[in-house]
């Protein structure tokens, strides 16, 4: 019997046992699921394209310093709603006129892989998610310096899926248009360091009555430690356990990277533990 002959039969039995059972029709749910996934992906791509085309052009930031940011305007609006007038302190400084100790402290504190990633630290985001799940609350963020800059420059501090998409697209644009040093310079000049205090030069003057170029190791560590919440913490507060732990950890990491010597490190340990 040839293969063609076999095809004439739905099945053949031997002692009641089917050698060739009837062919069942394939379920169509697989095709429906694939179509649904394709539709969702298409919608997401369309949204990203829409945001990409409608979001601000960041190329001007190559040579121009922003006069204001979305965060500054948001804080001022909050103050007006409370019947207050918020005084804004900001003095622009190029990266070359900012203490290297402060720059290193901020990088270690906020985004230690800044010069290695392209705007998104996927490992850091995964670790932050796992830690937040373990604690059943947000105890750690996974945003890079580029993402933080995106939020400060253009977005209001509200947590929605659309804002996260906008943030991602802006971050991609910043990394595509600007070099790393310029992104870092923008960040250090617009980030909040307290109520109405924007940028490291304003923070150095407000807290230590000196220029950002003159900040020592202790001041650099104290200032970088409060970036997690500059409205709640201050550099001169050494009683808060979270701040003390963070400062000791920063001092240890900076010492291991030979950013200061043993004598400075021991002095910092004594200061932060007091």
ChimeraX commands (.cxc) that place a marker at each C-alpha (Angstrom):
marker #1 position 0.00,0.00,0.00 radius 0.5
marker #1 position 1.45,3.32,-1.04 radius 0.5
marker #1 position 1.29,6.64,0.78 radius 0.5
marker #1 position -1.42,7.75,-1.65 radius 0.5
marker #1 position -3.48,4.67,-0.79 radius 0.5
marker #1 position -3.16,5.40,2.90 radius 0.5
marker #1 position -4.45,8.91,2.38 radius 0.5
marker #1 position -7.81,7.48,1.29 radius 0.5
marker #1 position -8.51,6.18,4.76 radius 0.5
marker #1 position -9.37,8.24,7.78 radius 0.5
marker #1 position -7.82,5.52,9.91 radius 0.5
marker #1 position -7.01,1.80,9.88 radius 0.5
marker #1 position -7.63,-0.48,12.83 radius 0.5
marker #1 position -5.83,-3.60,13.89 radius 0.5
marker #1 position -7.79,-5.58,16.45 radius 0.5
marker #1 position -9.75,-2.45,17.29 radius 0.5
marker #1 position -6.65,-0.26,17.69 radius 0.5
marker #1 position -6.34,2.82,15.52 radius 0.5
marker #1 position -3.01,3.20,13.73 radius 0.5
marker #1 position -4.01,6.46,12.10 radius 0.5
marker #1 position -6.50,8.35,14.34 radius 0.5
marker #1 position -8.57,11.12,12.81 radius 0.5
marker #1 position -6.74,14.39,12.37 radius 0.5
marker #1 position -8.08,17.01,14.76 radius 0.5
marker #1 position -8.51,20.58,13.71 radius 0.5
marker #1 position -5.98,22.96,15.24 radius 0.5
marker #1 position -7.26,25.40,17.79 radius 0.5
marker #1 position -7.34,28.96,16.58 radius 0.5
marker #1 position -6.67,30.62,19.92 radius 0.5
marker #1 position -2.94,30.70,19.17 radius 0.5
marker #1 position -3.53,32.86,16.11 radius 0.5
marker #1 position -5.77,35.18,18.11 radius 0.5
marker #1 position -3.18,35.59,20.83 radius 0.5
marker #1 position -0.46,36.37,18.29 radius 0.5
marker #1 position -2.69,38.94,16.65 radius 0.5
marker #1 position -3.47,40.54,20.02 radius 0.5
marker #1 position 0.23,40.74,20.97 radius 0.5
marker #1 position 1.03,42.22,17.58 radius 0.5
marker #1 position -1.72,44.81,18.05 radius 0.5
marker #1 position -0.41,45.78,21.51 radius 0.5
marker #1 position 3.15,46.11,20.18 radius 0.5
marker #1 position 1.86,48.24,17.31 radius 0.5
marker #1 position 0.01,50.53,19.72 radius 0.5
marker #1 position 3.12,50.90,21.91 radius 0.5
marker #1 position 5.28,51.73,18.90 radius 0.5
marker #1 position 2.70,54.28,17.76 radius 0.5
marker #1 position 2.68,55.89,21.22 radius 0.5
marker #1 position 6.47,56.03,21.34 radius 0.5
marker #1 position 6.53,57.56,17.85 radius 0.5
marker #1 position 3.90,60.12,18.92 radius 0.5
marker #1 position 5.87,61.09,22.04 radius 0.5
marker #1 position 9.10,61.19,20.07 radius 0.5
marker #1 position 7.61,63.64,17.56 radius 0.5
marker #1 position 5.83,65.85,20.10 radius 0.5
marker #1 position 8.40,66.05,22.90 radius 0.5
marker #1 position 10.84,68.98,23.09 radius 0.5
marker #1 position 13.93,69.13,20.93 radius 0.5
marker #1 position 16.90,68.69,23.28 radius 0.5
marker #1 position 19.58,69.52,20.72 radius 0.5
marker #1 position 19.58,73.19,21.83 radius 0.5
marker #1 position 20.99,72.04,25.18 radius 0.5
marker #1 position 24.33,71.35,23.51 radius 0.5
marker #1 position 25.21,75.03,23.74 radius 0.5
marker #1 position 22.40,76.69,25.71 radius 0.5
marker #1 position 21.70,76.50,29.43 radius 0.5
marker #1 position 17.99,76.26,30.32 radius 0.5
marker #1 position 16.64,79.36,32.08 radius 0.5
marker #1 position 13.99,77.35,33.90 radius 0.5
marker #1 position 12.78,73.75,34.25 radius 0.5
marker #1 position 9.47,71.98,34.70 radius 0.5
marker #1 position 10.44,71.17,38.28 radius 0.5
marker #1 position 11.22,74.80,39.12 radius 0.5
marker #1 position 7.89,75.92,37.70 radius 0.5
marker #1 position 6.07,73.15,39.58 radius 0.5
marker #1 position 7.64,74.16,42.91 radius 0.5
marker #1 position 6.79,77.81,42.33 radius 0.5
marker #1 position 3.19,76.87,41.51 radius 0.5
marker #1 position 3.00,74.89,44.76 radius 0.5
marker #1 position 4.22,77.94,46.68 radius 0.5
marker #1 position 1.70,80.26,45.01 radius 0.5
marker #1 position -1.14,77.89,45.92 radius 0.5
marker #1 position -0.03,78.16,49.55 radius 0.5
marker #1 position 0.10,81.93,49.32 radius 0.5
marker #1 position 3.91,81.99,49.48 radius 0.5
marker #1 position 6.63,83.41,47.26 radius 0.5
marker #1 position 9.46,80.99,46.62 radius 0.5
marker #1 position 12.85,82.56,46.08 radius 0.5
marker #1 position 14.87,80.69,43.47 radius 0.5
marker #1 position 18.62,80.34,43.99 radius 0.5
marker #1 position 20.65,79.17,41.01 radius 0.5
marker #1 position 24.12,80.02,39.71 radius 0.5
marker #1 position 25.36,78.20,36.63 radius 0.5
marker #1 position 28.81,76.61,36.77 radius 0.5
marker #1 position 30.64,74.56,34.11 radius 0.5
marker #1 position 31.79,71.09,35.09 radius 0.5
marker #1 position 35.40,72.31,35.26 radius 0.5
marker #1 position 34.47,74.66,38.13 radius 0.5
marker #1 position 32.80,72.03,40.30 radius 0.5
marker #1 position 34.75,70.10,42.93 radius 0.5
marker #1 position 35.84,66.68,41.57 radius 0.5
marker #1 position 35.04,65.24,45.01 radius 0.5
marker #1 position 31.45,66.42,44.67 radius 0.5
marker #1 position 31.19,65.02,41.14 radius 0.5
marker #1 position 32.47,61.61,42.25 radius 0.5
marker #1 position 30.22,61.58,45.32 radius 0.5
marker #1 position 27.13,62.33,43.23 radius 0.5
marker #1 position 28.01,59.70,40.64 radius 0.5
marker #1 position 28.57,57.02,43.29 radius 0.5
marker #1 position 25.40,58.02,45.12 radius 0.5
marker #1 position 23.04,58.44,42.19 radius 0.5
marker #1 position 24.36,56.55,39.17 radius 0.5
marker #1 position 27.63,54.68,39.53 radius 0.5
marker #1 position 27.43,53.30,35.96 radius 0.5
marker #1 position 26.69,56.66,34.37 radius 0.5
marker #1 position 29.61,56.56,31.94 radius 0.5
marker #1 position 28.95,52.93,30.99 radius 0.5
marker #1 position 25.23,52.86,30.19 radius 0.5
marker #1 position 23.26,54.66,27.47 radius 0.5
marker #1 position 20.66,56.28,29.66 radius 0.5
marker #1 position 19.14,53.20,31.30 radius 0.5
marker #1 position 20.72,50.98,33.94 radius 0.5
marker #1 position 18.76,47.77,33.45 radius 0.5
marker #1 position 20.60,45.88,36.19 radius 0.5
marker #1 position 20.00,48.74,38.62 radius 0.5
marker #1 position 16.31,48.86,37.71 radius 0.5
marker #1 position 15.98,45.10,38.29 radius 0.5
marker #1 position 17.72,45.32,41.68 radius 0.5
marker #1 position 15.55,48.27,42.71 radius 0.5
marker #1 position 12.39,46.39,41.73 radius 0.5
marker #1 position 13.43,43.31,43.69 radius 0.5
marker #1 position 14.28,45.38,46.75 radius 0.5
marker #1 position 10.99,47.28,46.60 radius 0.5
marker #1 position 9.07,44.01,46.30 radius 0.5
marker #1 position 10.91,42.58,49.30 radius 0.5
marker #1 position 10.09,45.64,51.41 radius 0.5
marker #1 position 6.56,45.97,49.94 radius 0.5
marker #1 position 7.18,49.66,49.35 radius 0.5
marker #1 position 9.43,51.94,47.33 radius 0.5
marker #1 position 12.74,52.06,49.17 radius 0.5
marker #1 position 15.03,52.42,46.19 radius 0.5
marker #1 position 14.77,54.05,42.79 radius 0.5
marker #1 position 16.35,52.79,39.61 radius 0.5
marker #1 position 16.53,56.06,37.67 radius 0.5
marker #1 position 19.80,57.10,36.10 radius 0.5
marker #1 position 21.16,60.63,36.10 radius 0.5
marker #1 position 19.88,61.00,32.53 radius 0.5
marker #1 position 16.38,59.95,33.56 radius 0.5
marker #1 position 16.44,62.30,36.56 radius 0.5
marker #1 position 17.53,65.14,34.29 radius 0.5
marker #1 position 14.67,64.35,31.88 radius 0.5
marker #1 position 12.13,64.60,34.69 radius 0.5
marker #1 position 13.57,67.80,36.08 radius 0.5
marker #1 position 13.82,69.58,32.75 radius 0.5
marker #1 position 10.51,68.69,31.15 radius 0.5
marker #1 position 8.11,66.66,33.31 radius 0.5
marker #1 position 5.93,67.18,36.35 radius 0.5
marker #1 position 6.44,64.83,39.33 radius 0.5
marker #1 position 3.40,62.64,38.79 radius 0.5
marker #1 position 3.54,58.86,38.44 radius 0.5
marker #1 position 1.68,57.68,35.36 radius 0.5
marker #1 position 2.57,55.18,32.60 radius 0.5
marker #1 position 2.49,57.99,30.02 radius 0.5
marker #1 position 4.98,60.07,31.96 radius 0.5
marker #1 position 7.33,57.09,32.18 radius 0.5
marker #1 position 7.14,56.66,28.41 radius 0.5
marker #1 position 7.83,60.36,27.91 radius 0.5
marker #1 position 10.72,60.17,30.35 radius 0.5
marker #1 position 12.21,57.21,28.47 radius 0.5
marker #1 position 11.96,58.94,25.10 radius 0.5
marker #1 position 13.49,62.19,26.44 radius 0.5
marker #1 position 16.30,60.21,28.08 radius 0.5
marker #1 position 17.02,58.48,24.80 radius 0.5
marker #1 position 17.12,61.84,23.04 radius 0.5
marker #1 position 19.46,63.34,25.62 radius 0.5
marker #1 position 21.87,60.44,25.28 radius 0.5
marker #1 position 21.69,60.65,21.48 radius 0.5
marker #1 position 22.20,64.42,21.21 radius 0.5
marker #1 position 24.53,65.26,24.10 radius 0.5
marker #1 position 27.77,63.84,25.39 radius 0.5
marker #1 position 28.03,62.46,28.91 radius 0.5
marker #1 position 29.90,65.40,30.36 radius 0.5
marker #1 position 27.25,67.83,29.16 radius 0.5
marker #1 position 24.44,65.68,30.60 radius 0.5
marker #1 position 26.26,65.60,33.94 radius 0.5
marker #1 position 26.87,69.36,33.84 radius 0.5
marker #1 position 23.18,70.03,33.18 radius 0.5
marker #1 position 22.17,67.70,35.99 radius 0.5
marker #1 position 24.45,69.29,38.58 radius 0.5
marker #1 position 23.17,72.75,37.67 radius 0.5
marker #1 position 19.40,72.13,37.72 radius 0.5
marker #1 position 18.83,69.41,40.34 radius 0.5
marker #1 position 17.13,70.38,43.63 radius 0.5
marker #1 position 19.26,70.67,46.75 radius 0.5
marker #1 position 16.62,72.13,49.03 radius 0.5
marker #1 position 13.66,74.48,49.05 radius 0.5
marker #1 position 14.29,76.90,46.17 radius 0.5
marker #1 position 17.93,75.76,45.84 radius 0.5
marker #1 position 18.83,74.55,42.36 radius 0.5
marker #1 position 22.27,73.48,41.23 radius 0.5
marker #1 position 25.44,72.73,43.14 radius 0.5
marker #1 position 26.75,76.31,43.17 radius 0.5
marker #1 position 23.61,77.55,44.91 radius 0.5
marker #1 position 23.78,74.61,47.33 radius 0.5
marker #1 position 27.44,75.26,48.17 radius 0.5
marker #1 position 26.71,78.92,48.86 radius 0.5
marker #1 position 23.52,78.27,50.82 radius 0.5
marker #1 position 24.92,75.57,53.09 radius 0.5
marker #1 position 28.65,76.32,53.28 radius 0.5
marker #1 position 29.09,79.92,52.08 radius 0.5
marker #1 position 31.62,78.89,49.47 radius 0.5
marker #1 position 31.88,78.07,45.78 radius 0.5
marker #1 position 31.19,74.60,44.39 radius 0.5
marker #1 position 34.82,74.40,43.32 radius 0.5
marker #1 position 35.96,74.61,46.96 radius 0.5
marker #1 position 33.86,71.80,48.46 radius 0.5
marker #1 position 35.87,69.31,50.51 radius 0.5
marker #1 position 35.21,65.57,50.98 radius 0.5
marker #1 position 32.86,65.96,53.94 radius 0.5
marker #1 position 30.78,68.67,52.26 radius 0.5
marker #1 position 30.67,66.73,48.99 radius 0.5
marker #1 position 29.42,63.59,50.73 radius 0.5
marker #1 position 26.87,65.47,52.82 radius 0.5
marker #1 position 25.44,67.29,49.80 radius 0.5
marker #1 position 25.25,64.20,47.59 radius 0.5
marker #1 position 23.57,62.20,50.35 radius 0.5
marker #1 position 20.49,64.45,50.49 radius 0.5
marker #1 position 19.64,64.17,46.78 radius 0.5
marker #1 position 17.38,61.24,47.65 radius 0.5
marker #1 position 14.99,63.77,49.22 radius 0.5
marker #1 position 16.32,67.34,49.49 radius 0.5
marker #1 position 13.08,68.59,51.05 radius 0.5
marker #1 position 13.33,66.16,53.94 radius 0.5
marker #1 position 17.08,65.98,54.64 radius 0.5
marker #1 position 19.75,68.64,55.08 radius 0.5
marker #1 position 23.55,68.31,54.89 radius 0.5
marker #1 position 24.08,69.44,58.48 radius 0.5
marker #1 position 21.75,66.81,59.96 radius 0.5
marker #1 position 23.87,63.91,61.19 radius 0.5
marker #1 position 21.28,62.31,63.49 radius 0.5
marker #1 position 19.19,60.61,60.84 radius 0.5
marker #1 position 20.18,56.94,60.61 radius 0.5
marker #1 position 19.59,56.76,56.85 radius 0.5
marker #1 position 21.79,59.77,56.19 radius 0.5
marker #1 position 24.52,58.53,58.51 radius 0.5
marker #1 position 24.57,55.11,56.86 radius 0.5
marker #1 position 24.60,56.61,53.37 radius 0.5
marker #1 position 27.45,58.99,54.22 radius 0.5
marker #1 position 29.57,56.26,55.77 radius 0.5
marker #1 position 29.05,54.09,52.69 radius 0.5
marker #1 position 29.96,56.94,50.34 radius 0.5
marker #1 position 33.10,57.68,52.36 radius 0.5
marker #1 position 34.13,54.03,52.19 radius 0.5
marker #1 position 33.61,53.79,48.43 radius 0.5
marker #1 position 35.43,57.03,47.74 radius 0.5
marker #1 position 38.36,55.94,49.91 radius 0.5
marker #1 position 38.59,52.59,48.09 radius 0.5
marker #1 position 38.78,54.50,44.82 radius 0.5
marker #1 position 41.66,56.55,46.22 radius 0.5
marker #1 position 39.80,59.86,46.06 radius 0.5
marker #1 position 41.34,60.82,49.41 radius 0.5
marker #1 position 43.89,59.34,51.79 radius 0.5
marker #1 position 43.61,57.33,55.01 radius 0.5
marker #1 position 43.78,60.37,57.27 radius 0.5
marker #1 position 40.82,62.02,55.55 radius 0.5
marker #1 position 38.86,58.75,55.62 radius 0.5
marker #1 position 39.37,58.26,59.36 radius 0.5
marker #1 position 38.34,61.85,59.99 radius 0.5
marker #1 position 35.15,61.30,57.97 radius 0.5
marker #1 position 34.31,58.13,59.90 radius 0.5
marker #1 position 34.70,59.97,63.19 radius 0.5
marker #1 position 32.62,62.90,61.92 radius 0.5
marker #1 position 29.73,60.85,60.53 radius 0.5
marker #1 position 29.61,58.55,63.56 radius 0.5
marker #1 position 29.52,61.38,66.05 radius 0.5
marker link #1:1,2 radius 0.2
marker link #1:2,3 radius 0.2
marker link #1:3,4 radius 0.2
marker link #1:4,5 radius 0.2
marker link #1:5,6 radius 0.2
marker link #1:6,7 radius 0.2
marker link #1:7,8 radius 0.2
marker link #1:8,9 radius 0.2
marker link #1:9,10 radius 0.2
marker link #1:10,11 radius 0.2
marker link #1:11,12 radius 0.2
marker link #1:12,13 radius 0.2
marker link #1:13,14 radius 0.2
marker link #1:14,15 radius 0.2
marker link #1:15,16 radius 0.2
marker link #1:16,17 radius 0.2
marker link #1:17,18 radius 0.2
marker link #1:18,19 radius 0.2
marker link #1:19,20 radius 0.2
marker link #1:20,21 radius 0.2
marker link #1:21,22 radius 0.2
marker link #1:22,23 radius 0.2
marker link #1:23,24 radius 0.2
marker link #1:24,25 radius 0.2
marker link #1:25,26 radius 0.2
marker link #1:26,27 radius 0.2
marker link #1:27,28 radius 0.2
marker link #1:28,29 radius 0.2
marker link #1:29,30 radius 0.2
marker link #1:30,31 radius 0.2
marker link #1:31,32 radius 0.2
marker link #1:32,33 radius 0.2
marker link #1:33,34 radius 0.2
marker link #1:34,35 radius 0.2
marker link #1:35,36 radius 0.2
marker link #1:36,37 radius 0.2
marker link #1:37,38 radius 0.2
marker link #1:38,39 radius 0.2
marker link #1:39,40 radius 0.2
marker link #1:40,41 radius 0.2
marker link #1:41,42 radius 0.2
marker link #1:42,43 radius 0.2
marker link #1:43,44 radius 0.2
marker link #1:44,45 radius 0.2
marker link #1:45,46 radius 0.2
marker link #1:46,47 radius 0.2
marker link #1:47,48 radius 0.2
marker link #1:48,49 radius 0.2
marker link #1:49,50 radius 0.2
marker link #1:50,51 radius 0.2
marker link #1:51,52 radius 0.2
marker link #1:52,53 radius 0.2
marker link #1:53,54 radius 0.2
marker link #1:54,55 radius 0.2
marker link #1:55,56 radius 0.2
marker link #1:56,57 radius 0.2
marker link #1:57,58 radius 0.2
marker link #1:58,59 radius 0.2
marker link #1:59,60 radius 0.2
marker link #1:60,61 radius 0.2
marker link #1:61,62 radius 0.2
marker link #1:62,63 radius 0.2
marker link #1:63,64 radius 0.2
marker link #1:64,65 radius 0.2
marker link #1:65,66 radius 0.2
marker link #1:66,67 radius 0.2
marker link #1:67,68 radius 0.2
marker link #1:68,69 radius 0.2
marker link #1:69,70 radius 0.2
marker link #1:70,71 radius 0.2
marker link #1:71,72 radius 0.2
marker link #1:72,73 radius 0.2
marker link #1:73,74 radius 0.2
marker link #1:74,75 radius 0.2
marker link #1:75,76 radius 0.2
marker link #1:76,77 radius 0.2
marker link #1:77,78 radius 0.2
marker link #1:78,79 radius 0.2
marker link #1:79,80 radius 0.2
marker link #1:80,81 radius 0.2
marker link #1:81,82 radius 0.2
marker link #1:82,83 radius 0.2
marker link #1:83,84 radius 0.2
marker link #1:84,85 radius 0.2
marker link #1:85,86 radius 0.2
marker link #1:86,87 radius 0.2
marker link #1:87,88 radius 0.2
marker link #1:88,89 radius 0.2
marker link #1:89,90 radius 0.2
marker link #1:90,91 radius 0.2
marker link #1:91,92 radius 0.2
marker link #1:92,93 radius 0.2
marker link #1:93,94 radius 0.2
marker link #1:94,95 radius 0.2
marker link #1:95,96 radius 0.2
marker link #1:96,97 radius 0.2
marker link #1:97,98 radius 0.2
marker link #1:98,99 radius 0.2
marker link #1:99,100 radius 0.2
marker link #1:100,101 radius 0.2
marker link #1:101,102 radius 0.2
marker link #1:102,103 radius 0.2
marker link #1:103,104 radius 0.2
marker link #1:104,105 radius 0.2
marker link #1:105,106 radius 0.2
marker link #1:106,107 radius 0.2
marker link #1:107,108 radius 0.2
marker link #1:108,109 radius 0.2
marker link #1:109,110 radius 0.2
marker link #1:110,111 radius 0.2
marker link #1:111,112 radius 0.2
marker link #1:112,113 radius 0.2
marker link #1:113,114 radius 0.2
marker link #1:114,115 radius 0.2
marker link #1:115,116 radius 0.2
marker link #1:116,117 radius 0.2
marker link #1:117,118 radius 0.2
marker link #1:118,119 radius 0.2
marker link #1:119,120 radius 0.2
marker link #1:120,121 radius 0.2
marker link #1:121,122 radius 0.2
marker link #1:122,123 radius 0.2
marker link #1:123,124 radius 0.2
marker link #1:124,125 radius 0.2
marker link #1:125,126 radius 0.2
marker link #1:126,127 radius 0.2
marker link #1:127,128 radius 0.2
marker link #1:128,129 radius 0.2
marker link #1:129,130 radius 0.2
marker link #1:130,131 radius 0.2
marker link #1:131,132 radius 0.2
marker link #1:132,133 radius 0.2
marker link #1:133,134 radius 0.2
marker link #1:134,135 radius 0.2
marker link #1:135,136 radius 0.2
marker link #1:136,137 radius 0.2
marker link #1:137,138 radius 0.2
marker link #1:138,139 radius 0.2
marker link #1:139,140 radius 0.2
marker link #1:140,141 radius 0.2
marker link #1:141,142 radius 0.2
marker link #1:142,143 radius 0.2
marker link #1:143,144 radius 0.2
marker link #1:144,145 radius 0.2
marker link #1:145,146 radius 0.2
marker link #1:146,147 radius 0.2
marker link #1:147,148 radius 0.2
marker link #1:148,149 radius 0.2
marker link #1:149,150 radius 0.2
marker link #1:150,151 radius 0.2
marker link #1:151,152 radius 0.2
marker link #1:152,153 radius 0.2
marker link #1:153,154 radius 0.2
marker link #1:154,155 radius 0.2
marker link #1:155,156 radius 0.2
marker link #1:156,157 radius 0.2
marker link #1:157,158 radius 0.2
marker link #1:158,159 radius 0.2
marker link #1:159,160 radius 0.2
marker link #1:160,161 radius 0.2
marker link #1:161,162 radius 0.2
marker link #1:162,163 radius 0.2
marker link #1:163,164 radius 0.2
marker link #1:164,165 radius 0.2
marker link #1:165,166 radius 0.2
marker link #1:166,167 radius 0.2
marker link #1:167,168 radius 0.2
marker link #1:168,169 radius 0.2
marker link #1:169,170 radius 0.2
marker link #1:170,171 radius 0.2
marker link #1:171,172 radius 0.2
marker link #1:172,173 radius 0.2
marker link #1:173,174 radius 0.2
marker link #1:174,175 radius 0.2
marker link #1:175,176 radius 0.2
marker link #1:176,177 radius 0.2
marker link #1:177,178 radius 0.2
marker link #1:178,179 radius 0.2
marker link #1:179,180 radius 0.2
marker link #1:180,181 radius 0.2
marker link #1:181,182 radius 0.2
marker link #1:182,183 radius 0.2
marker link #1:183,184 radius 0.2
marker link #1:184,185 radius 0.2
marker link #1:185,186 radius 0.2
marker link #1:186,187 radius 0.2
marker link #1:187,188 radius 0.2
marker link #1:188,189 radius 0.2
marker link #1:189,190 radius 0.2
marker link #1:190,191 radius 0.2
marker link #1:191,192 radius 0.2
marker link #1:192,193 radius 0.2
marker link #1:193,194 radius 0.2
marker link #1:194,195 radius 0.2
marker link #1:195,196 radius 0.2
marker link #1:196,197 radius 0.2
marker link #1:197,198 radius 0.2
marker link #1:198,199 radius 0.2
marker link #1:199,200 radius 0.2
marker link #1:200,201 radius 0.2
marker link #1:201,202 radius 0.2
marker link #1:202,203 radius 0.2
marker link #1:203,204 radius 0.2
marker link #1:204,205 radius 0.2
marker link #1:205,206 radius 0.2
marker link #1:206,207 radius 0.2
marker link #1:207,208 radius 0.2
marker link #1:208,209 radius 0.2
marker link #1:209,210 radius 0.2
marker link #1:210,211 radius 0.2
marker link #1:211,212 radius 0.2
marker link #1:212,213 radius 0.2
marker link #1:213,214 radius 0.2
marker link #1:214,215 radius 0.2
marker link #1:215,216 radius 0.2
marker link #1:216,217 radius 0.2
marker link #1:217,218 radius 0.2
marker link #1:218,219 radius 0.2
marker link #1:219,220 radius 0.2
marker link #1:220,221 radius 0.2
marker link #1:221,222 radius 0.2
marker link #1:222,223 radius 0.2
marker link #1:223,224 radius 0.2
marker link #1:224,225 radius 0.2
marker link #1:225,226 radius 0.2
marker link #1:226,227 radius 0.2
marker link #1:227,228 radius 0.2
marker link #1:228,229 radius 0.2
marker link #1:229,230 radius 0.2
marker link #1:230,231 radius 0.2
marker link #1:231,232 radius 0.2
marker link #1:232,233 radius 0.2
marker link #1:233,234 radius 0.2
marker link #1:234,235 radius 0.2
marker link #1:235,236 radius 0.2
marker link #1:236,237 radius 0.2
marker link #1:237,238 radius 0.2
marker link #1:238,239 radius 0.2
marker link #1:239,240 radius 0.2
marker link #1:240,241 radius 0.2
marker link #1:241,242 radius 0.2
marker link #1:242,243 radius 0.2
marker link #1:243,244 radius 0.2
marker link #1:244,245 radius 0.2
marker link #1:245,246 radius 0.2
marker link #1:246,247 radius 0.2
marker link #1:247,248 radius 0.2
marker link #1:248,249 radius 0.2
marker link #1:249,250 radius 0.2
marker link #1:250,251 radius 0.2
marker link #1:251,252 radius 0.2
marker link #1:252,253 radius 0.2
marker link #1:253,254 radius 0.2
marker link #1:254,255 radius 0.2
marker link #1:255,256 radius 0.2
marker link #1:256,257 radius 0.2
marker link #1:257,258 radius 0.2
marker link #1:258,259 radius 0.2
marker link #1:259,260 radius 0.2
marker link #1:260,261 radius 0.2
marker link #1:261,262 radius 0.2
marker link #1:262,263 radius 0.2
marker link #1:263,264 radius 0.2
marker link #1:264,265 radius 0.2
marker link #1:265,266 radius 0.2
marker link #1:266,267 radius 0.2
marker link #1:267,268 radius 0.2
marker link #1:268,269 radius 0.2
marker link #1:269,270 radius 0.2
marker link #1:270,271 radius 0.2
marker link #1:271,272 radius 0.2
marker link #1:272,273 radius 0.2
marker link #1:273,274 radius 0.2
view
